[in-house]
Amino acid sequence: MTMERAMLDEILALAQEAGRAVMAVYQSADWGVDFKADNSPLTLADIASHKVISAGLARLYPEIPLLSEESAAVDYEVRRGWQRFWLVDPLDGTKEFIKRNGEFTVNIALIEQGRPVLGVVVAPVLRRAYFAARGVGAFAQEDTQAARPIQVASRTETAPWRVVASRSHSDARTEAFLARLGNCELTSIGSSLKLCLVAAGEADVYPRFGPTMEWDTAAAQCVVECTGGAVCDLTGVALVYNKADLLNPPFVVANPEVLKRLAAMLA
């Protein structure tokens, strides 16, 4: 077993442990819903998952710093020198958690030189995991079944476009993009699962014009890229991480050949 595969297995196990902590809250009577300064929701599940992940990473890889949505902000003057760090969203899709639709995920990514090189996405209610590492490959796992390799789909010219979009963040630009595509089948789903559906070949394209943060996309971007897909801004440049401003630009997820065909629509 390579060092990269061993690390991937360790992080998958840690994300699954965090998923169990999330489920303990999900199945309880008290979620402790609160709101942050930006009015986004926070639950006891976000905090429980963060504690499991931060403790686990400190135990396994104490030399690698951590940036998590639920940790204290790290000043850019400190983190700008990080060549390698963990980027974590302990509970992506808190709104989906509150709605009890199961479309939320635990996300752990390893960033090197601004790019995700390892990523794990676990959806505890759906009992599904997506995970990948550079040089190892990308995989999906359903419940207790064996993990299977996944690959981004090629586009069939005559088939309807299979589009995945946000369940909680629809906007006018997305509607206009869908209108320009024409014949399309739309799947609405929450959290980083949207990127994972493209990675697994179950969707052709995921356009995102609304705001997201770096921790929302990093783990799933690694999965997408390890299947041959791409996560690019509207000029075709791959998303990068550890920017001074942690807000992502608008982006599109697809097979690179599909992105070339969509370039005129996105300009």
C-alpha beads as a LAMMPS data file, in Angstrom:
LAMMPS data file: protein, C-alpha beads

267 atoms
266 bonds

1 atom types
1 bond types

-500.0 500.0 xlo xhi
-500.0 500.0 ylo yhi
-500.0 500.0 zlo zhi

Masses

1 110.0

Atoms # bond

1 1 1 0.000 0.000 0.000
2 1 1 1.341 3.427 -0.951
3 1 1 1.676 6.217 1.591
4 1 1 -0.976 8.189 -0.329
5 1 1 -3.475 5.310 -0.191
6 1 1 -2.808 4.746 3.507
7 1 1 -3.442 8.445 4.202
8 1 1 -6.619 8.371 2.121
9 1 1 -7.930 5.381 4.076
10 1 1 -7.147 7.117 7.383
11 1 1 -8.962 10.292 6.366
12 1 1 -11.937 8.330 5.052
13 1 1 -12.211 6.558 8.415
14 1 1 -11.979 9.908 10.221
15 1 1 -14.700 11.474 8.042
16 1 1 -16.923 8.469 8.706
17 1 1 -16.317 8.878 12.447
18 1 1 -17.325 12.538 12.125
19 1 1 -20.388 11.408 10.183
20 1 1 -21.424 9.223 13.104
21 1 1 -21.090 12.219 15.428
22 1 1 -23.312 14.197 13.053
23 1 1 -25.882 11.408 13.007
24 1 1 -25.994 11.293 16.810
25 1 1 -27.181 14.910 16.772
26 1 1 -29.428 14.400 13.724
27 1 1 -31.301 11.656 15.578
28 1 1 -31.572 13.608 18.823
29 1 1 -34.250 16.024 20.015
30 1 1 -31.950 19.041 20.380
31 1 1 -29.924 20.332 17.437
32 1 1 -28.920 23.568 19.175
33 1 1 -29.537 25.684 16.057
34 1 1 -27.828 29.073 16.210
35 1 1 -26.775 31.652 13.631
36 1 1 -23.339 33.059 12.777
37 1 1 -22.534 36.691 12.042
38 1 1 -23.299 36.138 8.337
39 1 1 -26.716 34.675 9.299
40 1 1 -25.751 31.157 8.191
41 1 1 -26.998 28.408 10.515
42 1 1 -24.848 26.511 12.992
43 1 1 -25.885 23.346 14.826
44 1 1 -24.450 21.070 17.480
45 1 1 -23.692 18.668 14.629
46 1 1 -21.317 21.187 12.975
47 1 1 -19.462 21.542 16.280
48 1 1 -19.401 17.798 17.052
49 1 1 -18.020 16.971 13.604
50 1 1 -15.383 19.700 13.872
51 1 1 -14.204 18.369 17.224
52 1 1 -13.846 14.817 15.890
53 1 1 -11.967 15.931 12.785
54 1 1 -9.658 18.443 14.464
55 1 1 -8.732 15.954 17.202
56 1 1 -8.186 13.172 14.665
57 1 1 -5.995 15.252 12.361
58 1 1 -3.962 16.537 15.317
59 1 1 -3.364 12.930 16.360
60 1 1 -2.578 11.570 12.888
61 1 1 -0.712 14.508 11.315
62 1 1 0.226 17.045 14.005
63 1 1 2.704 18.755 11.661
64 1 1 0.021 19.784 9.130
65 1 1 -2.031 22.906 10.021
66 1 1 -5.820 22.954 9.845
67 1 1 -8.267 25.497 8.436
68 1 1 -11.881 24.603 9.226
69 1 1 -15.111 26.512 8.742
70 1 1 -15.820 26.047 12.439
71 1 1 -12.387 26.956 13.823
72 1 1 -11.135 30.386 14.754
73 1 1 -10.161 32.409 11.696
74 1 1 -6.493 32.155 10.751
75 1 1 -4.979 35.448 9.635
76 1 1 -3.772 35.431 6.031
77 1 1 -0.334 36.636 7.102
78 1 1 -0.040 33.368 9.043
79 1 1 -1.521 30.933 6.536
80 1 1 -0.042 32.473 3.387
81 1 1 3.148 30.537 4.165
82 1 1 1.326 27.214 4.424
83 1 1 2.501 24.953 1.621
84 1 1 0.408 22.061 2.917
85 1 1 -2.694 22.179 5.112
86 1 1 -6.019 20.526 5.838
87 1 1 -9.134 22.367 4.643
88 1 1 -12.303 21.114 6.319
89 1 1 -16.033 21.694 6.217
90 1 1 -17.331 19.621 9.136
91 1 1 -20.925 19.865 7.904
92 1 1 -21.566 21.164 4.401
93 1 1 -25.263 21.744 3.844
94 1 1 -26.391 22.782 7.313
95 1 1 -29.615 24.079 5.748
96 1 1 -30.212 20.597 4.333
97 1 1 -29.501 19.156 7.786
98 1 1 -32.157 21.424 9.306
99 1 1 -34.607 20.464 6.547
100 1 1 -33.920 16.796 7.354
101 1 1 -33.482 15.819 3.699
102 1 1 -30.166 14.018 4.251
103 1 1 -28.289 16.007 1.601
104 1 1 -25.398 17.147 3.764
105 1 1 -21.792 16.032 3.884
106 1 1 -18.587 15.906 5.897
107 1 1 -15.633 17.223 3.851
108 1 1 -11.891 16.887 4.446
109 1 1 -9.267 18.011 1.910
110 1 1 -5.491 18.163 1.884
111 1 1 -4.184 21.216 0.036
112 1 1 -0.665 21.408 -1.392
113 1 1 0.630 24.506 -3.160
114 1 1 -2.910 25.825 -3.464
115 1 1 -4.379 22.671 -5.044
116 1 1 -6.419 19.838 -3.472
117 1 1 -4.452 16.572 -3.596
118 1 1 -6.647 14.436 -1.313
119 1 1 -10.358 14.721 -0.700
120 1 1 -13.031 12.828 1.210
121 1 1 -16.765 13.540 1.099
122 1 1 -19.085 11.514 3.336
123 1 1 -22.888 11.757 3.272
124 1 1 -23.876 10.028 6.533
125 1 1 -27.648 9.813 6.004
126 1 1 -27.256 8.536 2.440
127 1 1 -24.525 6.145 3.649
128 1 1 -22.381 7.200 0.720
129 1 1 -18.747 8.284 0.414
130 1 1 -16.616 9.762 -2.356
131 1 1 -12.863 9.878 -1.897
132 1 1 -9.754 10.449 -3.980
133 1 1 -6.054 11.239 -3.919
134 1 1 -3.595 12.236 -6.616
135 1 1 -1.780 9.175 -7.895
136 1 1 -4.328 6.843 -6.282
137 1 1 -7.618 7.466 -8.099
138 1 1 -11.199 8.346 -7.230
139 1 1 -13.785 6.079 -5.674
140 1 1 -17.399 5.915 -4.517
141 1 1 -18.730 3.637 -1.822
142 1 1 -22.340 2.823 -0.955
143 1 1 -22.980 1.686 2.607
144 1 1 -20.919 -1.474 3.284
145 1 1 -20.359 -2.351 -0.371
146 1 1 -16.859 -2.425 -1.806
147 1 1 -15.542 0.883 -3.103
148 1 1 -15.677 1.275 -6.883
149 1 1 -13.585 3.495 -9.165
150 1 1 -15.474 6.407 -10.717
151 1 1 -14.892 8.506 -13.827
152 1 1 -16.374 11.694 -15.214
153 1 1 -18.769 11.088 -18.123
154 1 1 -18.213 11.908 -21.775
155 1 1 -20.913 13.998 -23.399
156 1 1 -23.286 12.322 -25.899
157 1 1 -24.291 14.916 -28.489
158 1 1 -27.950 13.945 -28.859
159 1 1 -28.717 13.261 -25.194
160 1 1 -30.317 15.863 -22.915
161 1 1 -27.878 17.770 -20.739
162 1 1 -27.800 16.259 -17.251
163 1 1 -27.447 19.304 -15.016
164 1 1 -27.090 19.343 -11.251
165 1 1 -27.768 22.528 -9.308
166 1 1 -28.171 23.792 -5.765
167 1 1 -31.357 22.942 -3.912
168 1 1 -31.110 25.981 -1.601
169 1 1 -29.336 28.587 -3.768
170 1 1 -31.072 28.976 -7.129
171 1 1 -30.507 32.301 -8.915
172 1 1 -31.238 34.167 -12.136
173 1 1 -27.831 33.378 -13.697
174 1 1 -28.393 29.661 -13.242
175 1 1 -31.849 29.942 -14.797
176 1 1 -30.395 31.845 -17.775
177 1 1 -27.633 29.242 -18.201
178 1 1 -30.193 26.428 -18.230
179 1 1 -32.273 28.283 -20.812
180 1 1 -29.233 28.594 -23.092
181 1 1 -28.451 24.904 -22.722
182 1 1 -31.903 24.002 -23.990
183 1 1 -32.757 20.332 -23.669
184 1 1 -31.690 19.415 -20.145
185 1 1 -32.638 17.270 -17.177
186 1 1 -32.173 19.087 -13.878
187 1 1 -31.331 17.427 -10.580
188 1 1 -31.426 19.665 -7.496
189 1 1 -29.408 18.464 -4.523
190 1 1 -27.596 20.011 -1.579
191 1 1 -23.986 20.367 -0.436
192 1 1 -20.834 19.080 -2.170
193 1 1 -22.832 16.131 -3.499
194 1 1 -23.353 18.172 -6.666
195 1 1 -19.662 18.014 -7.565
196 1 1 -19.588 14.327 -6.668
197 1 1 -22.438 13.499 -9.062
198 1 1 -20.386 14.967 -11.910
199 1 1 -17.317 13.055 -10.700
200 1 1 -19.275 9.798 -10.709
201 1 1 -20.568 10.337 -14.247
202 1 1 -24.153 10.821 -13.057
203 1 1 -24.346 14.437 -14.289
204 1 1 -22.726 16.343 -17.160
205 1 1 -22.364 19.772 -15.615
206 1 1 -22.770 21.707 -12.373
207 1 1 -22.849 25.510 -12.794
208 1 1 -22.449 27.584 -9.630
209 1 1 -22.848 31.346 -9.861
210 1 1 -23.794 31.996 -6.230
211 1 1 -21.266 32.372 -3.404
212 1 1 -19.333 29.426 -1.943
213 1 1 -16.301 29.257 0.312
214 1 1 -13.084 27.329 -0.205
215 1 1 -14.023 24.669 2.349
216 1 1 -17.292 24.030 0.455
217 1 1 -15.516 22.745 -2.656
218 1 1 -11.959 21.587 -1.895
219 1 1 -12.555 17.918 -1.023
220 1 1 -15.025 17.334 -3.840
221 1 1 -12.806 19.190 -6.322
222 1 1 -10.077 16.655 -5.647
223 1 1 -12.553 13.855 -6.339
224 1 1 -13.651 15.511 -9.591
225 1 1 -10.105 16.128 -10.801
226 1 1 -9.033 12.558 -10.023
227 1 1 -11.815 11.308 -12.322
228 1 1 -10.591 13.460 -15.227
229 1 1 -13.061 16.266 -14.598
230 1 1 -12.433 19.930 -13.897
231 1 1 -13.660 22.604 -11.481
232 1 1 -12.975 25.943 -13.178
233 1 1 -13.917 29.581 -12.917
234 1 1 -15.748 31.178 -15.835
235 1 1 -12.467 31.796 -17.677
236 1 1 -11.495 28.106 -17.526
237 1 1 -8.943 28.358 -14.704
238 1 1 -9.076 25.707 -11.963
239 1 1 -10.122 26.909 -8.523
240 1 1 -7.169 27.500 -6.189
241 1 1 -7.024 27.538 -2.410
242 1 1 -5.634 29.546 0.484
243 1 1 -6.404 32.890 -1.123
244 1 1 -6.449 36.051 0.979
245 1 1 -10.227 36.082 0.445
246 1 1 -11.583 32.555 1.006
247 1 1 -14.636 33.221 -1.174
248 1 1 -14.700 31.168 -4.386
249 1 1 -15.455 32.811 -7.732
250 1 1 -18.394 31.487 -9.793
251 1 1 -17.417 28.122 -11.274
252 1 1 -18.490 25.203 -13.442
253 1 1 -17.828 21.495 -12.927
254 1 1 -17.671 19.195 -15.958
255 1 1 -15.532 17.101 -18.255
256 1 1 -12.857 19.460 -19.724
257 1 1 -14.201 18.829 -23.235
258 1 1 -17.660 19.871 -22.091
259 1 1 -16.210 23.032 -20.540
260 1 1 -14.680 23.977 -23.896
261 1 1 -18.082 23.656 -25.536
262 1 1 -19.700 25.773 -22.834
263 1 1 -17.085 28.549 -22.911
264 1 1 -19.172 30.892 -25.066
265 1 1 -22.160 30.554 -22.718
266 1 1 -20.020 31.406 -19.716
267 1 1 -18.133 34.364 -21.150

Bonds

1 1 1 2
2 1 2 3
3 1 3 4
4 1 4 5
5 1 5 6
6 1 6 7
7 1 7 8
8 1 8 9
9 1 9 10
10 1 10 11
11 1 11 12
12 1 12 13
13 1 13 14
14 1 14 15
15 1 15 16
16 1 16 17
17 1 17 18
18 1 18 19
19 1 19 20
20 1 20 21
21 1 21 22
22 1 22 23
23 1 23 24
24 1 24 25
25 1 25 26
26 1 26 27
27 1 27 28
28 1 28 29
29 1 29 30
30 1 30 31
31 1 31 32
32 1 32 33
33 1 33 34
34 1 34 35
35 1 35 36
36 1 36 37
37 1 37 38
38 1 38 39
39 1 39 40
40 1 40 41
41 1 41 42
42 1 42 43
43 1 43 44
44 1 44 45
45 1 45 46
46 1 46 47
47 1 47 48
48 1 48 49
49 1 49 50
50 1 50 51
51 1 51 52
52 1 52 53
53 1 53 54
54 1 54 55
55 1 55 56
56 1 56 57
57 1 57 58
58 1 58 59
59 1 59 60
60 1 60 61
61 1 61 62
62 1 62 63
63 1 63 64
64 1 64 65
65 1 65 66
66 1 66 67
67 1 67 68
68 1 68 69
69 1 69 70
70 1 70 71
71 1 71 72
72 1 72 73
73 1 73 74
74 1 74 75
75 1 75 76
76 1 76 77
77 1 77 78
78 1 78 79
79 1 79 80
80 1 80 81
81 1 81 82
82 1 82 83
83 1 83 84
84 1 84 85
85 1 85 86
86 1 86 87
87 1 87 88
88 1 88 89
89 1 89 90
90 1 90 91
91 1 91 92
92 1 92 93
93 1 93 94
94 1 94 95
95 1 95 96
96 1 96 97
97 1 97 98
98 1 98 99
99 1 99 100
100 1 100 101
101 1 101 102
102 1 102 103
103 1 103 104
104 1 104 105
105 1 105 106
106 1 106 107
107 1 107 108
108 1 108 109
109 1 109 110
110 1 110 111
111 1 111 112
112 1 112 113
113 1 113 114
114 1 114 115
115 1 115 116
116 1 116 117
117 1 117 118
118 1 118 119
119 1 119 120
120 1 120 121
121 1 121 122
122 1 122 123
123 1 123 124
124 1 124 125
125 1 125 126
126 1 126 127
127 1 127 128
128 1 128 129
129 1 129 130
130 1 130 131
131 1 131 132
132 1 132 133
133 1 133 134
134 1 134 135
135 1 135 136
136 1 136 137
137 1 137 138
138 1 138 139
139 1 139 140
140 1 140 141
141 1 141 142
142 1 142 143
143 1 143 144
144 1 144 145
145 1 145 146
146 1 146 147
147 1 147 148
148 1 148 149
149 1 149 150
150 1 150 151
151 1 151 152
152 1 152 153
153 1 153 154
154 1 154 155
155 1 155 156
156 1 156 157
157 1 157 158
158 1 158 159
159 1 159 160
160 1 160 161
161 1 161 162
162 1 162 163
163 1 163 164
164 1 164 165
165 1 165 166
166 1 166 167
167 1 167 168
168 1 168 169
169 1 169 170
170 1 170 171
171 1 171 172
172 1 172 173
173 1 173 174
174 1 174 175
175 1 175 176
176 1 176 177
177 1 177 178
178 1 178 179
179 1 179 180
180 1 180 181
181 1 181 182
182 1 182 183
183 1 183 184
184 1 184 185
185 1 185 186
186 1 186 187
187 1 187 188
188 1 188 189
189 1 189 190
190 1 190 191
191 1 191 192
192 1 192 193
193 1 193 194
194 1 194 195
195 1 195 196
196 1 196 197
197 1 197 198
198 1 198 199
199 1 199 200
200 1 200 201
201 1 201 202
202 1 202 203
203 1 203 204
204 1 204 205
205 1 205 206
206 1 206 207
207 1 207 208
208 1 208 209
209 1 209 210
210 1 210 211
211 1 211 212
212 1 212 213
213 1 213 214
214 1 214 215
215 1 215 216
216 1 216 217
217 1 217 218
218 1 218 219
219 1 219 220
220 1 220 221
221 1 221 222
222 1 222 223
223 1 223 224
224 1 224 225
225 1 225 226
226 1 226 227
227 1 227 228
228 1 228 229
229 1 229 230
230 1 230 231
231 1 231 232
232 1 232 233
233 1 233 234
234 1 234 235
235 1 235 236
236 1 236 237
237 1 237 238
238 1 238 239
239 1 239 240
240 1 240 241
241 1 241 242
242 1 242 243
243 1 243 244
244 1 244 245
245 1 245 246
246 1 246 247
247 1 247 248
248 1 248 249
249 1 249 250
250 1 250 251
251 1 251 252
252 1 252 253
253 1 253 254
254 1 254 255
255 1 255 256
256 1 256 257
257 1 257 258
258 1 258 259
259 1 259 260
260 1 260 261
261 1 261 262
262 1 262 263
263 1 263 264
264 1 264 265
265 1 265 266
266 1 266 267
